[in-house]
Amino acid sequence: MATKDKRVDDYIAKSADFAKPILTHLRELVHKACPDVEETMKWSFPHFDYKGMMCSMASFKQHCVFGFWKASLMKDKSLIENAKSEVAMGHLGRITSLKDLPSDKVLISYIKEAAKLNDDGVKFPQKPKSSEKKELVVPDYFLAEIKKNKKAFQTFEGFSYSHKKEYVEWITEAKTESTRDKRMISAIEMMREGKSRNWKYMKK
């Protein structure tokens, strides 16, 4: 069952005069192409959900935009390219009048395709995990100080990449040399006890 959101009415009413007919038309087409669509507001602009996020529209001072959540998975090459670049936030470019929109037939076909992707449960492909081993740059002075305490050095060497990074960043981000030295002393003491930088916040 289609649902309309009064917040979308308010959004259109508050938009610039040039934008009102554009937003109204886009809204009507979405409901026509996908009768079971649900309206909502996310990130302060109108969204249309159907079995998940489907499309959205927004207006600015001099233009409007319309975009599809899964544009990069759709068939139209221009939509895919615009999804990659994300210029002007939307996938139909800058819309300043109804003339800038594709024909109703084309737009409806886009919306139906977007709805079908959600119907079929199509998801974004997972990004391949990098096989490259992360290399952390540890300053010489940092290593030199830790090596003075055998236990602290053993702890640091046994840490995961993220735990090592927490310590290195904490030390290197110190604004003054005195602050850096104080942090270095604290770091060595914690590592001597086998503790990670944020050990206080770790779940027991």
Sequence and secondary structure as in RCSB ss.txt:
>XXXX:A:sequence
MATKDKRVDDYIAKSADFAKPILTHLRELVHKACPDVEETMKWSFPHFDYKGMMCSMASFKQHCVFGFWKASLMK
DKSLIENAKSEVAMGHLGRITSLKDLPSDKVLISYIKEAAKLNDDGVKFPQKPKSSEKKELVVPDYFLAEIKKNK
KAFQTFEGFSYSHKKEYVEWITEAKTESTRDKRMISAIEMMREGKSRNWKYMKK
>XXXX:A:secstr
  B  HHHHHHHHHS TTHHHHHHHHHHHHHHH TT EEEEETTEEEEESSSEEEEEEE SS EEEEETTGGGSS
 HHHHHHHHH TTSSSS  B SGGGS  HHHHHHHHHHHHHHHHTT          S       HHHHHHHHTSH
HHHHHHHHS HHHHHHHHHHHHT SSHHHHHHHHHHHHHHHHTT  TTGGGS  
